[in-house]
């Protein structure tokens, strides 16, 4: 199938699995014997039986088998191996899918002795055609045979043994014991094979020409009738011998090392070949890759430029730092003749990995202000790296979840096989922190942690991503104030810089709890902050006090939530009648509130008194003092004028030790005296009084007309009126009372709300200071009013036209 391929490489079979096909799956390898039984592989069994499973690169998984592996089916010059691969999405391998792969390869001809050094085992295969007599056999330690001979004579017939030659002792193992100890044994009519894991107990480390070898010195014995066959099955494999200098890998292998050449006195090289991934390379191919293979008198040396063709880079992590290693799977085949063995074939498979080299990771950002998007590019990475998840503000999102949140994650691939990850997200996303910097600049900060996994090692690493961008898009909060009844109202429309600004009145933080304490109305719906404060309250400033009016102001400051630096100041001023300070109750009780004007810092409101200085205020704030008393007390005087009884008193403030008040507020309450009289009168037409600034009641009407002729208003029964977006609405405001030709009606502010309450939110201004709203896409149009049968005083009417609109929040239609 396309997911698996096989290849015959000398006395090896290689089956390659596509890592992409088996991605995100758990794998289990088994080898099927000639009886159809599947033997599941683990590391110990693989080393004992001649199998190797490795990742040759990020893109493939490699299974290698020796021609004389435990489950090979040998027939003449062909060996056949069948493997079974189970795949499952569950670690317990439930509901596994089974894949079978069988392959046959030609092998041979065999050399009298063949040695194989694989990454997980050592293998020696020896020809058995001519038994050697005891006296003529020459071993590097001659006493070996003398010591093992008595053991052979004592054993039963036809039993194989392995004798391990250790410096301190000679140890004999029966075949069954050797198998249980992890050694692999096999025999044909003409050959005997011993396979030893690198981790076996009998392995010795021996140095030869400065190179360390794993060495096992052993003899394999067979007793047949009265004849004893003894075969030297010594094996040695290089452990090190690799050096990294000047961006070059140098691999050195000594020739004719003692454990393999004991008893021989003359040597002749027959073949010295090398390659990559068990593929032999010609001299021309090596030159094109800049490989150098040299065969000296005592050593074979191979030089490979780091990064050369045949190897591959892989990602690695060291102490949390990201880097790379270069990996290449070399092999060397050395054939020589000597006067003991004849021809020896020595094959070494060497997986070489260069030391860790740290890599600098680039993080770049790009803003698309027209689309209000931020692109962050992280990379480059090798192809063995995959982005797993992203963490924002301690919330971790897998890649599919991040996409659902509106964060677009894409991969940019380059010609050399590397790649980079691009994360695109809206500037207005909650995970992007916005902070006001200065002037019209805002800082957009993305603080994220990206988690990656490296295949096939499953190592993980993280990449912190912190980007800061300055954008000129600051919108400051704006405010509108108005007066209604006895209250001052201030409505602040939020901008995009005041999310963490706090409202203060002087140095008093205006929280919902604080507002409730003073009976203030404080509301914030996310787009508007509205505060309503009574005329007589602790936080209102009284700036002007005349007989006809009191000017009261409310000042509000938005401060930075961290530094408490002043950011924006807003205020609303209203003019109230002084009568708001006085209540004359029918039962003769008087309630008078004295106010402290701005600029009179020395006045202590708690020291205010009435004429009778024993009468002190019943309620005191920093700026007001309220007295409650009966008209017959506290030094109150009275005057009688016909049917009116007037009671008078004063609020006074004296400096300590001074009898002359520096503050004096006179007030009076008048009551009608009930009586019945006969009155004669005649009317006299008096001239209209002159107009003066003051307070009074006006009767106004607001009507919606059907067209710009303003001839037919909508009747009450026709409401609600249905209109479409951008359709014209024709409004008329009329002053109904008083009917005074000297009065002119002027519209100062007009706004639309989403409900019938004029103070509700959200709001949109239609007329500002008597003019159209310049921010409107469709501005208000004023229509001239002329005299007609219906219009007696044109100056008492104002007509304007507004295009139909609706309130939305984001893309959601707001309804009351």
Buried (B, 14 or more C-beta within 10 A) or exposed (E): EEBBBBBBBBBBBBBBBBBEBBEEBBBBBBBBEEEEEBBEBEEEBBBBBBBBBBBBBBBBBBBBBBBBBBBBBEEEEBBBBBBBBBBBEEEEEEEBEEBEBEBBBEBEEBBBBBBBBBBBBBBBBBBBEEBBEEEEBEBBEEEBBEBBBEBBEEBEEEEBBBBBBEEEEBBBBBBEEBEEBBBBBBBEEEBBBBBBBBEBEBBBEBEBEEBEBBBBBBBBBBBEEEEBBBBBBBBBBBBEBBEEEEEBBBBBBBBBBBBBBBBBEEBEBEEBBBBBBBBBBEEEBBEEBEBBBEEEEEBBBBBBBBEBBBBBBBBBBEEEEBBBBBBBBBBBBBBBBBEBBEBBBBBBBBBBBBEBEEBEBEBEBEBEEEEBBBBBBBBBBBBBBBBBBBBBEEEEBEBEEBEEBEBEBEEEEEEEEBBBBBBBBBBEBEBBEBBBEEEEBBBBEBBBBBBBBBBBEEBEBBBEBEBEBEBEBBEBBEBBBBBEEEBBBBBBBBBBBBEEBBBBBEEEEBEEEBBEEBEBBBBBEEEBBBBBBBBBBBBBBBEEBEEEBBBBBBBBBBBBEEEEEEBBEBBBBBBBEBEBBBBBEEEBEBBBBBBBBEEEEEBEBEBBBBBEEEBBBEEBBEBBBBBBBEBEBBBBEBEEEEEEBBBBBBBBBBEEEEEEBEBEBEBBBBBEEEEEEEEEEEEEEEEEEEEEEEEEEEEEEEEBBEEEEBEEBBEEEEEEEEEEEEEEBBBBBBBEEEEEEEBEBEBEEBBBBBEEEEBBBBBBBBBBEEEBBEEBEBBBBBBEBEEEEEBEBBBBBBBBBBBBBEBEEEEEEEEE
